[in-house]
Amino acid sequence: MTCPAIFSFPSLRALFLAGSLFSLFLFQGCSEKTASRIPVVSLPPSSGFRIVQPLPPAPAGNQDSSSKKSEYIGLLFSIARPDPGHVIAVGAQSIIWRIDEASGKWEKVRSPVKSEFYRVLFPDPRHGWIAGDSGTLLFSQDAGMSWSVVSTPVHDRFLEDIDFPDPLHGFIVGERGTFLKTRDGGHSWSRMSLPTTQNLYAVHFLNRREGWVAGWHQTLFSTRDGGRTWSPVALAVPRVTRQKPSFNAIWGNKKDLLVAGDHGLVYFSSDKGESFQRISLPVETDLYGVCQTGSGTIILVGEKGALWSLDEKGKKIRSVLPSFPEADFLGVSCGALHFRAAGSPDIVLLPG
């Protein structure tokens, strides 16, 4: 049988969130011996960035696809930087990597469960969260060196994104309109209703009351009372394909808000979501992550090496990596001056 090109699907995120086991089948069921090897990618020194990967190139004459190492997919969905010098990257197959930025060394952190991990978040340098498949929620108190399981009221749905606007109040979104809330710093979580059954991919709260959720088929809702009631947000979305595009990422501050999604769709608001204007990108690649550096630059990442920067007003846009189709960036984390990105094939992008 011929190996399917997994990155040819309309939405990489939708494919894996709909069924990560299917993606495993695509790789492990392929008859080509090199299908499950992680390709090595690199950037020219002039790019200002460097790529680090955990696996060495497959040695010549040793292409046994049945080995445990060759079955590793190498999909990283999210990245966070708990402290200067280290990043945490999570992804498919229960993977949690702790990466030393100076040396580029990767250390595999033990996971207490088997799951797909879709989001890692550090609200502060020591305390971290990982959200994943089947209601999985992990917590760390030591900057990501170890993780423990936190109980949630859902066990048959993936948890896709998590946000803590303050130390006590946190919010999680996921499959089929799942919306969870904590008022005690994450010790306990309660399930709240949302007027949608669509899969939710992003959540962002400015404070414990004002927030937004976004997801599949142009789903976008806002709340002003901590999630007790919700209002739909309608955006003028151009018809690109028969299927409505998904909104995959949200970023915001006290005044501005940005929503990004499939087909290069980006919408910016300068009045806390009361109105939006579309920002046109010269490409229609799906976008999966957004953050803002301490200097005010907004960073967008996505498939086929999409990496864009906007000024804090959403006016000036430029491509950070003009051509890097070898990679799909699925997560991004911003610091005071720089940003880090993670994705496939098993790559982390660091400042040069």
Order of alpha helices (4+ residues) and beta strands (2+ residues): alpha-alpha-beta-beta-beta-beta-beta-beta-beta-beta-beta-beta-beta-beta-beta-beta-beta-beta-beta-beta-beta-beta-beta-beta-beta-beta-beta-beta-beta-beta
